[in-house]
Amino acid sequence: TEPDRHAGTMSALFDFKSFLVTLLLFICTCTYVKMKAPRLVDPYRTGLRGMFWKAARIGERLSPWVAASCLVMAFHTFFGA
C-alpha cells in the first residue's frame, strides 16, 4: 500500500503543543504592539481588534507567567521530543 503523505502534518489548532506555541506568540505579539503603538489596540473594539486587546491585557497582567511559559515551551521545543 502507498504511505499516507499527510499523516505527519497537522494544523496548529489540532496539535496541542503547536496550539500552545501559537497562543503564546499571539499574546506576546499583541502585548508588544500595544506597548509600541497603543492606538492600534483599542479596548472598545469588538471582533478581531477586541481580541487583540484582550490578548495584550493577558500579556500585561500575567507577564511573569507568560514569560515562564515561553521559556518552558522554548526549552521543550529545543530539547524535548
Steps between C-alpha positions, in 0.01 A plus 500: 500500500601859444599697813277790595676822403309717747529274804765714673356842421254659740365847536615706800143488625490122522844432646499609867867597517477709183179659626673606822796644312266690266297633794811615688639671191165671442487629859861620491455669162182680606666620820803626308285683246296659780818627667643641175180632337213517751261656248495177299360298791176664611311363805165616362516300179310181437588204286858436394644831626328442835665160517838669447431725799399205718817310409709811574328536837579138584863564406515809721334360808647151490839594358707288746287194421505566126879544509542178698273318254707632209819376663350157569371471143835613358685244713254228398524597132881497496569206731173305514375216294 
